[in-house]
Structures are given as C-alpha cells and as structure tokens.
C-alpha cells in the first residue's frame, strides 16, 4: 500500500521572501507623485541672444564717431573696424555710407570745412580777394592736425570749400587772366598751400618726437665754405630763417608771378 504524500509547507509570506517588494541595488527610488491640484514647477528660462540686423546708423553718426576717434587717438587709429566698434555696429554696415578710409577722411574734411570755412566778407579788389581766400583756406586747414592725411590727394574736394575756390578763380579772372589760366593759377596756389602745410606739419611732428639734432643740422654744421660759400655763411641762421611763418609773403609773390605771366 502506498504511503500518502507528505503535505508541503506553505510558501513564506514575509517581506524578505518577495522580490517584487524589495528595491534592487542601484535603482533610484521613484519620486513621490505631486499632490493633485499642485502647480508643476517650471524650469528657468534660458535667455535668448539678440538676433537680427545691427541698429541702423546714419552718415552723421559715422562722421561724428570718426571725428571723435581722430581727435582723441589720432588719425592712424581710425580704421573701419575701430569705427564700427565705436558705433556699436559692424564694418560691413559702414560700407553703406563710405567706400573706404580715404572717403571717410574726405567726409571728415568736409565736416571740418563746414564748421570753419564759412563765406565771409572779402576785399573787393581782385588780387587782394585771391590772397585773402587762399589765406583763409590755409589758416583753417593748418589748424587741424590730421588734415595732412587728406591733403595727400590731388585737390581739395570739400564741397564747403568751393566758395573760396570760386573767389580765387573769379579774382584771377578779374585780374585779367583767361578762365583756363585762372584754373591753372588756382592749382598752383593750392599746391603751394598744401605743400606748406605738409612740410610744416611733418617738421613739427618730428621735432616733438625726437629732440636730437636733425639731419639738416648735422649736414649744415659740416658745410665746406670753399664749395658752398653762400650756404656756409648762412648755416647758423638757416633754422630761424626757415622756421618762421612766411606763407603770406610767398603767396603774394606767387600771385604776382601768375598775373605777370598772364
């Protein structure tokens, strides 16, 4: 006769025997669910970068900023990139107003001429009117330290200076020159005026940067009287004789020569 099977003990019911109720090692516990009706916290918004085109600028703003750089730092520091940074724009935006630095300098010249070269009463006598108009141009431009950079061009093309050019040409015609000769006369006067400013400005800048004897002083100190008697005799007085302001004397001599040649 078979023996009845032994009854099996019931499965344990304690928490230690259940794998489903015990969290696995390395598994993060789930976050408790937020109470019903509670607001869900928002993530901090990421600030957006400014996009789009840079702010529009006017030609007046360009000229004003360029003049500020030139006055405070010198014309050699004026670049399209430096100017764009001063305005808060981009170099490409500047090219809508100016082609390059040379045109920018011409704009600065015109701006300066508009503020300094204003039509004034000139002598009625034609010769004296020519001298007075040329002297007015010289006085205005010589007082501006960065103007030398602009004067390396062929002619003074500031629109605000044309009234003075008109007076010079008209005065020369009034003195008996033909219109063609009057234009050539103005050209000679302008070259003399621009050259005098260039030479004087360059000499002043060099003296300010270096107090050593100039090359000319060294050369004149060793002149041979037998070979260059006139220059050797004037060597000691050459510096004061050539450093004085003789523009007006030279201008009058030039005008007289132009009128005499017809």
PyMOL commands that set and color helices and strands:
alter all, ss='L'
color gray80, all
select helices_A, chain A and resi 15-17+59-73+75-77+80-87+91-94+101-116+126-142+147-150+159-174+179-209+215-221+229-243+247-261
alter helices_A, ss='H'
color red, helices_A
deselect
rebuild
show_as cartoon
